[in-house]
Amino acid sequence: MNTTAARRGSVLALLLSAALGLAGLSVAPVQAADDATIYVVQGLPGRTVDVAVDGDPVAEGVRTAVVTKGFDVAAGSRKVTFSDDGEVLLERMLEVSAGSSWDVVLHLPADDDADPAVTVFRNDLSAVPRGKASLTVAHTARVGEADIRVDDEVLFADIENGESLNLVVPVATYRVAIVPAGKSSPVVLGPIDLTVKGGALNRVYAIGDPSKKTMNVAVHVIETGSTGSAAPDRVDTGTGGQAERLQRPGTALWS
């Protein structure tokens, strides 16, 4: 097997195991009413990262593409510090509300010369209809604007670094690829098979740098529970401004 095939195979294995609940699966923790829950997603290639909140260590030696377990913090302004071998990479102040859940993603920005970045995504843990899954795809790789193709159709368009989009989809396996915006090649990541877990929020993060052949994915699956009705009870959203465009008839994901 050549290097490219081996890399794709390892990425595919990660995706499948995480999405099927064998890795990266979280059960929304029981938390105090005035606490928030934070997960850290380590999206920097080739590093192990230590994490502290308000100066207190919460995770050590977090490797690339790993999602930490959730940890509770008091609502309000919290300082999150990321360091590598004792050297502080960056610090970020977060404002979290009581009862909320967040993914804090340490990743490469789009600019080659820029320092690592942190993007914070709030986790919508609303129950999804039975037989459905909540799927959020986030662009946190060193790539310019990108399109995310699902089953050979562009469903996430013009996504910039630090943006995401969410869809409620039937439980199934989807063929996913990332390409430069408005183009069909070169394929930056994939194509890979992603099996989404029903009754859960499935978060998929593209991470790494294609120019250095470090593209990878981090997958975080959080159980949300299901409602008894198959009718949608939530609105497709995102931070990329493309959600309205995606709500059109004839799209396979709406079956």
C-alpha positions as a Markdown table, in Angstrom:
| # | Residue | x | y | z |
|---|---|---|---|---|
| 1 | Met | 0.0 | 0.0 | 0.0 |
| 2 | Asn | 1.4 | 3.4 | -0.9 |
| 3 | Thr | 1.7 | 6.3 | 1.6 |
| 4 | Thr | -1.3 | 8.2 | 0.3 |
| 5 | Ala | -3.5 | 5.1 | 0.5 |
| 6 | Ala | -2.3 | 4.3 | 3.9 |
| 7 | Arg | -3.0 | 7.8 | 5.1 |
| 8 | Arg | -6.5 | 7.7 | 3.7 |
| 9 | Gly | -7.0 | 4.3 | 5.3 |
| 10 | Ser | -6.0 | 5.6 | 8.7 |
| 11 | Val | -8.3 | 8.7 | 8.3 |
| 12 | Leu | -11.2 | 6.4 | 7.2 |
| 13 | Ala | -10.6 | 4.1 | 10.2 |
| 14 | Leu | -10.7 | 7.1 | 12.6 |
| 15 | Leu | -13.9 | 8.5 | 11.1 |
| 16 | Leu | -15.7 | 5.2 | 11.1 |
| 17 | Ser | -14.6 | 4.2 | 14.6 |
| 18 | Ala | -15.5 | 7.6 | 16.0 |
| 19 | Ala | -18.8 | 8.0 | 14.2 |
| 20 | Leu | -19.8 | 4.5 | 15.2 |
| 21 | Gly | -19.2 | 5.3 | 18.9 |
| 22 | Leu | -15.9 | 3.3 | 19.3 |
| 23 | Ala | -14.0 | 6.6 | 19.8 |
| 24 | Gly | -14.8 | 10.2 | 20.4 |
| 25 | Leu | -18.2 | 9.4 | 21.7 |
| 26 | Ser | -19.5 | 11.5 | 24.6 |
| 27 | Val | -22.5 | 11.2 | 26.7 |
| 28 | Ala | -23.7 | 14.7 | 27.7 |
| 29 | Pro | -22.5 | 14.8 | 31.3 |
| 30 | Val | -24.8 | 15.6 | 34.3 |
| 31 | Gln | -23.7 | 19.1 | 35.3 |
| 32 | Ala | -24.6 | 21.6 | 38.0 |
| 33 | Ala | -27.2 | 24.1 | 36.9 |
| 34 | Asp | -24.7 | 26.9 | 37.0 |
| 35 | Asp | -21.9 | 25.1 | 35.2 |
| 36 | Ala | -21.0 | 24.8 | 31.5 |
| 37 | Thr | -19.2 | 21.8 | 29.8 |
| 38 | Ile | -16.2 | 22.3 | 27.7 |
| 39 | Tyr | -14.5 | 19.8 | 25.3 |
| 40 | Val | -11.1 | 20.6 | 23.7 |
| 41 | Val | -10.4 | 19.5 | 20.2 |
| 42 | Gln | -6.7 | 19.3 | 19.4 |
| 43 | Gly | -6.3 | 20.2 | 15.7 |
| 44 | Leu | -2.6 | 21.1 | 15.6 |
| 45 | Pro | -0.5 | 18.5 | 13.6 |
| 46 | Gly | 2.5 | 17.0 | 15.2 |
| 47 | Arg | 2.0 | 18.4 | 18.7 |
| 48 | Thr | 0.9 | 17.3 | 22.1 |
| 49 | Val | -0.9 | 20.0 | 24.0 |
| 50 | Asp | -1.6 | 20.7 | 27.7 |
| 51 | Val | -4.8 | 22.6 | 28.6 |
| 52 | Ala | -5.5 | 24.7 | 31.7 |
| 53 | Val | -8.6 | 26.6 | 32.7 |
| 54 | Asp | -8.1 | 29.6 | 34.9 |
| 55 | Gly | -4.6 | 28.3 | 35.6 |
| 56 | Asp | -5.8 | 24.8 | 36.7 |
| 57 | Pro | -4.7 | 21.9 | 34.5 |
| 58 | Val | -7.6 | 19.9 | 33.0 |
| 59 | Ala | -5.9 | 17.9 | 30.2 |
| 60 | Glu | -2.3 | 16.9 | 29.5 |
| 61 | Gly | -0.5 | 15.4 | 26.5 |
| 62 | Val | -3.5 | 15.8 | 24.1 |
| 63 | Arg | -2.5 | 14.5 | 20.7 |
| 64 | Thr | -3.5 | 15.6 | 17.2 |
| 65 | Ala | -7.2 | 14.9 | 16.3 |
| 66 | Val | -8.0 | 13.9 | 19.9 |
| 67 | Val | -11.1 | 15.3 | 21.6 |
| 68 | Thr | -10.8 | 15.5 | 25.4 |
| 69 | Lys | -13.5 | 14.3 | 27.8 |
| 70 | Gly | -15.9 | 17.0 | 28.9 |
| 71 | Phe | -15.1 | 19.0 | 32.0 |
| 72 | Asp | -17.3 | 21.4 | 33.9 |
| 73 | Val | -16.5 | 25.0 | 34.5 |
| 74 | Ala | -18.4 | 27.7 | 36.3 |
| 75 | Ala | -20.4 | 30.0 | 34.0 |
| 76 | Gly | -18.9 | 33.3 | 33.2 |
| 77 | Ser | -15.5 | 34.4 | 31.8 |
| 78 | Arg | -13.0 | 31.6 | 31.7 |
| 79 | Lys | -9.3 | 31.7 | 30.6 |
| 80 | Val | -8.2 | 28.7 | 28.6 |
| 81 | Thr | -4.4 | 28.2 | 28.2 |
| 82 | Phe | -2.8 | 25.9 | 25.7 |
| 83 | Ser | 0.8 | 24.9 | 26.1 |
| 84 | Asp | 3.3 | 22.5 | 24.5 |
| 85 | Asp | 6.2 | 21.2 | 26.6 |
| 86 | Gly | 5.8 | 24.1 | 29.1 |
| 87 | Glu | 5.7 | 26.8 | 26.4 |
| 88 | Val | 2.4 | 28.7 | 26.2 |
| 89 | Leu | 1.0 | 28.5 | 22.6 |
| 90 | Leu | -1.9 | 30.9 | 23.3 |
| 91 | Glu | -4.5 | 31.9 | 25.8 |
| 92 | Arg | -8.2 | 32.6 | 25.1 |
| 93 | Met | -10.9 | 34.2 | 27.2 |
| 94 | Leu | -14.3 | 32.4 | 26.8 |
| 95 | Glu | -17.7 | 33.5 | 28.0 |
| 96 | Val | -19.8 | 30.5 | 28.8 |
| 97 | Ser | -23.4 | 30.4 | 30.0 |
| 98 | Ala | -24.9 | 28.1 | 32.6 |
| 99 | Gly | -26.0 | 24.7 | 31.2 |
| 100 | Ser | -24.2 | 25.2 | 27.9 |
| 101 | Ser | -21.8 | 22.8 | 26.0 |
| 102 | Trp | -18.9 | 23.9 | 23.9 |
| 103 | Asp | -16.2 | 22.5 | 21.6 |
| 104 | Val | -13.0 | 24.6 | 21.9 |
| 105 | Val | -10.9 | 23.9 | 18.9 |
| 106 | Leu | -7.2 | 24.6 | 18.7 |
| 107 | His | -6.2 | 24.6 | 15.0 |
| 108 | Leu | -4.2 | 26.1 | 12.2 |
| 109 | Pro | -5.6 | 29.3 | 10.6 |
| 110 | Ala | -5.8 | 29.7 | 6.8 |
| 111 | Asp | -2.8 | 32.1 | 6.7 |
| 112 | Asp | 0.5 | 30.2 | 6.4 |
| 113 | Asp | 2.3 | 32.7 | 8.5 |
| 114 | Ala | -0.2 | 33.1 | 11.3 |
| 115 | Asp | 0.0 | 31.6 | 14.8 |
| 116 | Pro | -2.4 | 28.8 | 15.9 |
| 117 | Ala | -6.0 | 29.9 | 16.4 |
| 118 | Val | -8.8 | 28.9 | 18.7 |
| 119 | Thr | -12.4 | 28.7 | 17.4 |
| 120 | Val | -15.3 | 28.0 | 19.8 |
| 121 | Phe | -18.4 | 26.1 | 18.7 |
| 122 | Arg | -21.5 | 25.8 | 20.9 |
| 123 | Asn | -23.0 | 22.3 | 20.9 |
| 124 | Asp | -26.7 | 22.1 | 20.2 |
| 125 | Leu | -27.8 | 19.1 | 22.2 |
| 126 | Ser | -31.5 | 19.3 | 21.2 |
| 127 | Ala | -33.0 | 15.9 | 20.5 |
| 128 | Val | -33.2 | 14.9 | 16.9 |
| 129 | Pro | -36.1 | 13.0 | 15.2 |
| 130 | Arg | -35.9 | 9.2 | 15.4 |
| 131 | Gly | -33.8 | 7.7 | 12.7 |
| 132 | Lys | -32.0 | 11.0 | 12.1 |
| 133 | Ala | -28.6 | 12.5 | 13.2 |
| 134 | Ser | -27.3 | 16.0 | 13.7 |
| 135 | Leu | -24.3 | 16.5 | 11.5 |
| 136 | Thr | -22.0 | 19.5 | 11.8 |
| 137 | Val | -18.9 | 19.9 | 9.5 |
| 138 | Ala | -16.4 | 22.5 | 10.5 |
| 139 | His | -13.5 | 23.9 | 8.5 |
| 140 | Thr | -10.5 | 24.2 | 10.8 |
| 141 | Ala | -7.7 | 23.4 | 8.4 |
| 142 | Arg | -5.0 | 25.5 | 6.8 |
| 143 | Val | -7.0 | 25.8 | 3.6 |
| 144 | Gly | -8.7 | 28.8 | 2.0 |
| 145 | Glu | -12.5 | 28.8 | 1.3 |
| 146 | Ala | -13.6 | 25.3 | 0.6 |
| 147 | Asp | -16.6 | 23.2 | -0.5 |
| 148 | Ile | -17.6 | 20.1 | 1.3 |
| 149 | Arg | -19.0 | 17.5 | -1.1 |
| 150 | Val | -21.4 | 14.8 | 0.3 |
| 151 | Asp | -22.3 | 12.0 | -2.0 |
| 152 | Asp | -20.7 | 13.9 | -4.9 |
| 153 | Glu | -22.9 | 17.0 | -4.3 |
| 154 | Val | -21.8 | 20.3 | -2.8 |
| 155 | Leu | -23.8 | 20.7 | 0.4 |
| 156 | Phe | -21.4 | 22.9 | 2.3 |
| 157 | Ala | -20.2 | 25.8 | 0.1 |
| 158 | Asp | -17.7 | 28.5 | 0.5 |
| 159 | Ile | -16.8 | 27.6 | 4.0 |
| 160 | Glu | -14.0 | 29.7 | 5.5 |
| 161 | Asn | -11.5 | 28.7 | 8.2 |
| 162 | Gly | -13.3 | 28.8 | 11.5 |
| 163 | Glu | -16.8 | 28.3 | 10.0 |
| 164 | Ser | -19.2 | 25.4 | 10.3 |
| 165 | Leu | -22.6 | 24.3 | 9.0 |
| 166 | Asn | -25.2 | 21.9 | 10.5 |
| 167 | Leu | -27.7 | 19.6 | 8.9 |
| 168 | Val | -30.2 | 17.0 | 10.3 |
| 169 | Val | -29.7 | 13.9 | 8.1 |
| 170 | Pro | -31.0 | 10.3 | 8.0 |
| 171 | Val | -28.7 | 7.8 | 9.7 |
| 172 | Ala | -26.6 | 6.4 | 6.9 |
| 173 | Thr | -23.0 | 6.3 | 5.5 |
| 174 | Tyr | -22.1 | 9.3 | 3.4 |
| 175 | Arg | -19.1 | 9.9 | 1.0 |
| 176 | Val | -17.4 | 13.1 | 2.1 |
| 177 | Ala | -14.7 | 15.1 | 0.3 |
| 178 | Ile | -13.3 | 18.6 | 0.7 |
| 179 | Val | -12.2 | 20.6 | -2.3 |
| 180 | Pro | -11.3 | 24.3 | -3.0 |
| 181 | Ala | -14.5 | 26.5 | -3.2 |
| 182 | Gly | -16.1 | 26.3 | -6.7 |
| 183 | Lys | -13.8 | 23.5 | -7.9 |
| 184 | Ser | -13.9 | 19.7 | -8.0 |
| 185 | Ser | -10.2 | 19.2 | -7.6 |
| 186 | Pro | -7.7 | 19.0 | -6.1 |
| 187 | Val | -9.3 | 16.9 | -3.3 |
| 188 | Val | -7.9 | 18.4 | -0.1 |
| 189 | Leu | -9.3 | 15.6 | 2.1 |
| 190 | Gly | -11.0 | 12.3 | 1.2 |
| 191 | Pro | -13.1 | 11.1 | -0.3 |
| 192 | Ile | -13.9 | 9.2 | 2.9 |
| 193 | Asp | -16.9 | 7.3 | 4.2 |
| 194 | Leu | -18.7 | 8.8 | 7.2 |
| 195 | Thr | -21.3 | 6.8 | 9.1 |
| 196 | Val | -23.3 | 9.2 | 11.3 |
| 197 | Lys | -24.7 | 8.0 | 14.7 |
| 198 | Gly | -28.4 | 8.5 | 15.2 |
| 199 | Gly | -29.7 | 10.4 | 18.2 |
| 200 | Ala | -26.5 | 12.3 | 18.5 |
| 201 | Leu | -24.6 | 15.4 | 17.4 |
| 202 | Asn | -21.9 | 14.3 | 15.0 |
| 203 | Arg | -19.2 | 17.0 | 14.8 |
| 204 | Val | -16.5 | 16.6 | 12.1 |
| 205 | Tyr | -13.5 | 18.9 | 12.0 |
| 206 | Ala | -11.1 | 19.1 | 9.0 |
| 207 | Ile | -7.7 | 19.8 | 10.5 |
| 208 | Gly | -4.1 | 20.0 | 9.2 |
| 209 | Asp | -2.2 | 21.4 | 6.3 |
| 210 | Pro | -2.5 | 19.8 | 2.8 |
| 211 | Ser | 0.8 | 21.4 | 1.6 |
| 212 | Lys | 2.5 | 19.4 | 4.4 |
| 213 | Lys | 0.4 | 16.3 | 3.9 |
| 214 | Thr | -1.0 | 16.5 | 7.5 |
| 215 | Met | -4.7 | 16.7 | 6.6 |
| 216 | Asn | -6.8 | 14.7 | 9.1 |
| 217 | Val | -10.1 | 14.8 | 10.8 |
| 218 | Ala | -11.3 | 15.0 | 14.4 |
| 219 | Val | -14.7 | 13.6 | 15.2 |
| 220 | His | -16.8 | 14.3 | 18.3 |
| 221 | Val | -20.0 | 12.5 | 18.8 |
| 222 | Ile | -22.3 | 13.6 | 21.7 |
| 223 | Glu | -25.5 | 11.7 | 22.4 |
| 224 | Thr | -28.6 | 13.9 | 22.3 |
| 225 | Gly | -31.5 | 11.5 | 22.4 |
| 226 | Ser | -34.3 | 11.2 | 19.8 |
| 227 | Thr | -37.8 | 12.4 | 19.6 |
| 228 | Gly | -40.6 | 10.0 | 18.6 |
| 229 | Ser | -41.6 | 11.9 | 15.5 |
| 230 | Ala | -39.7 | 11.8 | 12.2 |
| 231 | Ala | -40.7 | 15.4 | 11.5 |
| 232 | Pro | -37.8 | 17.9 | 11.9 |
| 233 | Asp | -37.9 | 19.9 | 15.0 |
| 234 | Arg | -34.9 | 22.1 | 14.5 |
| 235 | Val | -33.5 | 24.5 | 11.9 |
| 236 | Asp | -30.4 | 23.8 | 9.9 |
| 237 | Thr | -27.8 | 26.4 | 11.0 |
| 238 | Gly | -24.2 | 27.2 | 10.9 |
| 239 | Thr | -21.6 | 30.0 | 11.1 |
| 240 | Gly | -20.8 | 30.0 | 7.4 |
| 241 | Gly | -23.9 | 31.8 | 6.2 |
| 242 | Gln | -24.7 | 29.0 | 3.7 |
| 243 | Ala | -27.5 | 27.2 | 5.5 |
| 244 | Glu | -30.4 | 28.8 | 3.7 |
| 245 | Arg | -28.8 | 27.8 | 0.4 |
| 246 | Leu | -28.8 | 24.2 | 1.4 |
| 247 | Gln | -32.5 | 24.0 | 2.2 |
| 248 | Arg | -33.8 | 23.1 | -1.3 |
| 249 | Pro | -35.9 | 20.2 | -2.6 |
| 250 | Gly | -34.3 | 17.2 | -4.3 |
| 251 | Thr | -31.3 | 16.9 | -2.1 |
| 252 | Ala | -30.6 | 13.3 | -1.1 |
| 253 | Leu | -30.0 | 14.1 | 2.5 |
| 254 | Trp | -33.6 | 15.2 | 2.9 |
| 255 | Ser | -35.1 | 11.8 | 2.1 |
